[in-house]
Amino acid sequence: MPRPPPPITPDSYEAFVQHTSKNLHAWFEYIQQAISYSDTLELQNTYLQNQIDKEKGIQDYQHQMISELQDKHAKAVANERHALTLAVPTVNTPISSQSPPMQPIDPASVPCNPTITTTSAAPTHTSGYPSERFPDPEQFNGERADLRRFTTQMVAKMTSNADRFPKPYNRVAYTINRLSGKAFKQVMPYIDSTYSQFPDYTDVLELLDKAFGDPNEADTARRDLLRFKQNNRDFNTFIAEFQRLAVESKYPKDALPTMLEDKLSLEMQALLKVMPPASTEYHAFIQHLQELDRRNQKFAASALRTWVPNIATNPPAPLRQLDRGQPTGEPMDLSQRRTIPPLTDTERQRLRHLGACFRCRKPGHMATQCPDFPPTLKPVGQPLRPRAAIDSHSHHSDSDSENGRSLNNAGSRDYN
């Protein structure tokens, strides 16, 4: 886009004011074109600066590769000379009696060649052992919820095994090797068979965060925290998840104790009313809740040990069969009946947990089928009639009233 020309090039301020007062529209279009031209130049400058940065990164990477290749070449030459020196045999040559005596050698007359040495130093190596190999992180395939796990494990891997990845391109290559699916496709435009545009592995993690990270991570965690409840969760599991959401949501710490109390189960809220905390500070409040949960678990375990019978050492008595041979019209012998001791709430909960009878406290049957305490039957004066017989008598109300009986009294039965 060429630079837009002004309507005129005034020679003085008075000429500019006079021309603009008569050609406001032309000067307005000129200003708009000048602003658009300026924005275009700014975008081009930004693009060129990015290209310069990329080229600079490529040049730095190539210089680094050249330096490493030179170091490898120098080490290879040194090792070759050392091997040749060791391969030359050393033989003791006897001195002949006819040979002239050896003259002292002037050190100044010996030519100095710095590339040749009479002794070769042993190759250097590190005195310590390499670090223990840290487990490889699982591959990241582009799932947003899995990005934080992958980033944390990659930083831990590079920190623990820094000696195994001494060069930046080693770290970049390893990080790219732990990608798959959409994540690997995201970094493919930045690499090829000869070089990579990532200066270090942290740049790869930064690109993944821009592509797959949650831009509203704190807001998402805050919404999850507002919906979170303990319900039937174990307290340790609940408090761990609550603390994670509280950290990610960046919720004010002063408001966390009130929110935590509102999300507790009804049982924990009842215990909290009986034993209120000494301090409402967040961490002190969590410790108080953990102590309440520990006492509650201890009490439940001790109550279970107290009430649960040891069936292995004390087997229950055999079930007594009911005598069904008693005549229908004879009343029951109430003198042989036994009273049922009252049940407490704790014992009732224990029996329900064991599936035991509420009457005899023995497992294996329910209260309606208890052989020791059968259902109560009221004595009656005459045999019970079937419902069909009662229905047939409903049509003869006159005869029933003459006999002074009522159908309700005649057909009453007790199922308790």
VENZI-V567819 format. One record per pair of residues at least 12 apart in sequence whose C-alpha atoms are under 10 Angstrom apart, sorted by sequence separation. I is the first residue (numbers start at 1). J is the second residue. D is the distance in whole Angstrom. If there is no record, write none. Layout:
I;J;D / I;J;D
This chain:
7;19;9 / 8;20;10 / 137;149;9 / 138;150;7 / 176;188;9 / 230;242;9 / 276;288;9 / 277;289;8 / 351;363;8 / 357;369;9 / 358;370;9 / 359;371;10 / 360;372;6 / 7;20;9 / 137;150;7 / 158;171;8 / 228;241;9 / 229;242;9 / 243;256;10 / 275;288;9 / 276;289;10 / 348;361;10 / 357;370;7 / 359;372;8 / 360;373;7 / 394;407;7 / 137;151;9 / 190;204;10 / 228;242;8 / 242;256;10 / 246;260;10 / 275;289;10 / 347;361;9 / 352;366;10 / 359;373;6 / 393;407;8 / 137;152;9 / 138;153;9 / 176;191;10 / 277;292;10 / 343;358;8 / 358;373;10 / 359;374;9 / 7;23;9 / 137;153;6 / 138;154;10 / 158;174;10 / 225;241;9 / 272;288;9 / 276;292;10 / 342;358;10 / 343;359;9 / 391;407;9 / 136;153;8 / 137;154;7 / 154;171;10 / 158;175;10 / 187;204;8 / 225;242;7 / 228;245;9 / 243;260;10 / 272;289;8 / 275;292;8 / 341;358;10 / 342;359;9 / 390;407;7 / 8;26;10 / 135;153;9 / 136;154;8 / 173;191;10 / 186;204;10 / 224;242;10 / 225;243;10 / 242;260;8 / 271;289;9 / 340;358;9 / 341;359;8 / 343;361;10 / 390;408;9 / 7;26;7 / 8;27;9 / 134;153;10 / 137;156;9 / 225;244;9 / 226;245;10 / 340;359;6 / 341;360;9 / 6;26;9 / 7;27;7 / 137;157;8 / 154;174;10 / 187;207;8 / 225;245;6 / 269;289;10 / 272;292;8 / 339;359;10 / 340;360;8 / 390;410;8 / 391;411;10 / 6;27;7 / 135;156;10 / 136;157;7 / 154;175;7 / 186;207;8 / 187;208;8 / 224;245;7 / 225;246;7 / 239;260;9 / 242;263;9 / 268;289;8 / 271;292;7 / 390;411;7 / 7;29;10 / 134;156;8 / 135;157;7 / 186;208;8 / 223;245;9 / 224;246;10 / 258;280;9 / 260;282;9 / 271;293;9 / 389;411;9 / 6;29;9 / 7;30;7 / 134;157;6 / 173;196;9 / 221;244;9 / 222;245;7 / 225;248;10 / 257;280;7 / 6;30;6 / 133;157;9 / 134;158;9 / 151;175;10 / 154;178;9 / 172;196;8 / 183;207;10 / 184;208;10 / 221;245;6 / 222;246;8 / 225;249;8 / 256;280;10 / 257;281;7 / 258;282;9 / 261;285;9 / 268;292;8 / 387;411;8 / 4;29;10 / 5;30;7 / 6;31;9 / 134;159;10 / 172;197;10 / 173;198;10 / 175;200;10 / 176;201;8 / 183;208;7 / 186;211;8 / 220;245;9 / 221;246;8 / 222;247;10 / 224;249;9 / 238;263;10 / 239;264;9 / 256;281;9 / 257;282;5 / 260;285;9 / 261;286;10 / 264;289;10 / 268;293;8 / 271;296;9 / 385;410;8 / 386;411;8 / 4;30;7 / 134;160;7 / 135;161;10 / 169;195;9 / 172;198;7 / 175;201;6 / 186;212;10 / 221;247;9 / 222;248;8 / 223;249;8 / 225;251;9 / 238;264;9 / 254;280;9 / 255;281;10 / 256;282;7 / 257;283;9 / 260;286;9 / 267;293;10 / 384;410;8 / 385;411;7 / 4;31;9 / 6;33;10 / 133;160;8 / 134;161;7 / 169;196;8 / 172;199;8 / 173;200;9 / 174;201;8 / 175;202;9 / 218;245;9 / 221;248;6 / 222;249;5 / 254;281;8 / 255;282;9 / 256;283;10 / 257;284;10 / 258;285;10 / 383;410;10 / 384;411;7 / 385;412;10 / 4;32;10 / 5;33;9 / 6;34;9 / 132;160;8 / 133;161;7 / 150;178;9 / 169;197;10 / 171;199;10 / 172;200;6 / 173;201;8 / 176;204;8 / 183;211;9 / 218;246;9 / 220;248;9 / 221;249;5 / 222;250;8 / 253;281;9 / 254;282;7 / 257;285;7 / 261;289;9 / 268;296;9 / 382;410;9 / 383;411;10 / 384;412;8 / 385;413;10 / 4;33;6 / 5;34;9 / 131;160;7 / 132;161;7 / 150;179;10 / 169;198;8 / 171;200;7 / 172;201;5 / 175;204;7 / 176;205;10 / 182;211;10 / 183;212;8 / 218;247;9 / 219;248;9 / 220;249;7 / 221;250;9 / 222;251;7 / 235;264;9 / 253;282;7 / 256;285;10 / 257;286;8 / 267;296;10 / 381;410;10 / 384;413;8 / 3;33;8 / 4;34;6 / 131;161;6 / 168;198;9 / 169;199;8 / 170;200;9 / 171;201;6 / 172;202;8 / 175;205;8 / 182;212;9 / 218;248;6 / 219;249;6 / 221;251;9 / 230;260;10 / 235;265;9 / 253;283;10 / 380;410;10 / 3;34;7 / 4;35;10 / 130;161;8 / 131;162;8 / 133;164;9 / 168;199;7 / 169;200;7 / 170;201;9 / 171;202;9 / 172;203;9 / 217;248;7 / 218;249;4 / 219;250;9 / 229;260;9 / 233;264;10 / 234;265;10 / 4;36;10 / 85;117;10 / 130;162;10 / 131;163;7 / 132;164;10 / 168;200;5 / 169;201;8 / 172;204;7 / 217;249;7 / 218;250;7 / 219;251;10 / 228;260;10 / 230;262;10 / 231;263;8 / 232;264;10 / 233;265;9 / 380;412;9 / 3;36;10 / 4;37;8 / 85;118;9 / 130;163;7 / 131;164;8 / 167;200;9 / 168;201;7 / 171;204;10 / 172;205;10 / 216;249;10 / 217;250;10 / 218;251;9 / 226;259;8 / 229;262;8 / 230;263;6 / 231;264;7 / 232;265;7 / 235;268;9 / 340;373;8 / 380;413;9 / 3;37;7 / 85;119;8 / 86;120;9 / 130;164;8 / 168;202;10 / 225;259;9 / 229;263;5 / 230;264;5 / 231;265;5 / 232;266;10 / 338;372;9 / 339;373;9 / 379;413;10 / 380;414;10 / 1;36;10 / 2;37;8 / 3;38;9 / 81;116;9 / 82;117;10 / 85;120;8 / 140;175;10 / 225;260;10 / 228;263;7 / 229;264;7 / 230;265;6 / 231;266;8 / 337;372;9 / 338;373;7 / 378;413;8 / 379;414;10 / 1;37;7 / 81;117;9 / 139;175;9 / 140;176;10 / 147;183;10 / 227;263;9 / 228;264;10 / 229;265;8 / 230;266;9 / 231;267;10 / 337;373;8 / 377;413;9 / 378;414;7 / 82;119;8 / 83;120;9 / 139;176;10 / 140;177;10 / 141;178;9 / 142;179;8 / 226;263;9 / 337;374;9 / 377;414;6 / 378;415;9 / 82;120;6 / 136;174;10 / 137;175;10 / 139;177;8 / 140;178;7 / 141;179;6 / 142;180;8 / 143;181;10 / 225;263;10 / 230;268;10 / 376;414;8 / 377;415;7 / 378;416;9 / 1;40;8 / 81;120;8 / 82;121;8 / 139;178;5 / 140;179;5 / 141;180;5 / 142;181;7 / 143;182;9 / 307;346;9 / 308;347;10 / 337;376;10 / 375;414;10 / 376;415;8 / 377;416;7 / 1;41;9 / 82;122;8 / 138;178;7 / 139;179;5 / 140;180;6 / 141;181;5 / 142;182;5 / 143;183;8 / 307;347;7 / 375;415;8 / 376;416;5 / 79;120;9 / 82;123;9 / 137;178;7 / 138;179;9 / 139;180;6 / 140;181;8 / 141;182;6 / 142;183;5 / 375;416;6 / 78;120;8 / 79;121;10 / 136;178;8 / 139;181;9 / 140;182;9 / 141;183;5 / 142;184;8 / 304;346;10 / 308;350;8 / 334;376;10 / 374;416;10 / 78;121;9 / 79;122;9 / 140;183;7 / 141;184;7 / 142;185;9 / 158;201;9 / 243;286;10 / 303;346;8 / 304;347;10 / 307;350;7 / 308;351;9 / 319;362;10 / 334;377;10 / 78;122;10 / 79;123;8 / 139;183;9 / 140;184;8 / 141;185;10 / 142;186;9 / 303;347;9 / 307;351;9 / 332;376;10 / 334;378;10 / 78;123;9 / 139;184;10 / 308;353;10 / 309;354;10 / 317;362;9 / 319;364;9 / 332;377;8 / 334;379;10 / 155;201;9 / 300;346;10 / 304;350;7 / 308;354;8 / 316;362;7 / 319;365;10 / 331;377;9 / 332;378;8 / 333;379;10 / 154;201;9 / 155;202;8 / 239;286;8 / 303;350;9 / 316;363;8 / 331;378;8 / 332;379;7 / 75;123;9 / 154;202;9 / 316;364;10 / 322;370;9 / 323;371;10 / 331;379;5 / 332;380;10 / 368;416;9 / 304;353;10 / 321;370;10 / 322;371;6 / 330;379;8 / 331;380;7 / 155;205;9 / 239;289;9 / 320;370;9 / 321;371;6 / 322;372;9 / 329;379;8 / 330;380;8 / 331;381;8 / 151;202;9 / 154;205;9 / 239;290;9 / 319;370;9 / 320;371;6 / 321;372;9 / 328;379;10 / 329;380;7 / 330;381;8 / 331;382;10 / 311;363;10 / 319;371;7 / 320;372;7 / 322;374;8 / 328;380;9 / 329;381;7 / 330;382;9 / 236;289;10 / 309;362;9 / 319;372;8 / 329;382;6 / 330;383;9 / 151;205;7 / 235;289;9 / 236;290;8 / 328;382;9 / 329;383;5 / 150;205;9 / 151;206;9 / 235;290;8 / 328;383;6 / 329;384;8 / 327;383;10 / 328;384;8 / 151;208;9 / 236;293;9 / 147;205;9 / 151;209;9 / 235;293;7 / 234;293;9 / 235;294;10 / 147;208;8 / 148;209;9 / 147;209;7 / 144;208;10 / 144;209;9 / 147;212;7 / 148;213;8 / 142;208;8 / 146;212;9 / 147;213;7 / 148;214;10 / 142;209;10 / 144;211;9 / 145;212;9 / 146;213;9 / 147;214;9 / 140;208;10 / 144;212;5 / 145;213;8 / 142;211;9 / 143;212;7 / 144;213;6 / 145;214;8 / 142;212;6 / 143;213;9 / 144;214;7 / 142;213;9 / 68;167;10 / 64;167;10 / 64;168;10 / 65;169;10 / 64;169;10 / 61;168;10 / 61;169;9 / 65;195;10 / 62;194;10 / 62;195;8 / 61;195;8 / 61;196;8 / 61;197;8 / 58;195;8 / 61;198;9 / 58;196;8 / 61;199;8 / 57;196;9 / 58;197;7 / 60;199;9 / 57;197;7 / 58;198;9 / 56;197;10 / 57;198;8 / 58;199;9 / 55;197;9 / 57;199;7 / 54;197;7 / 54;198;10
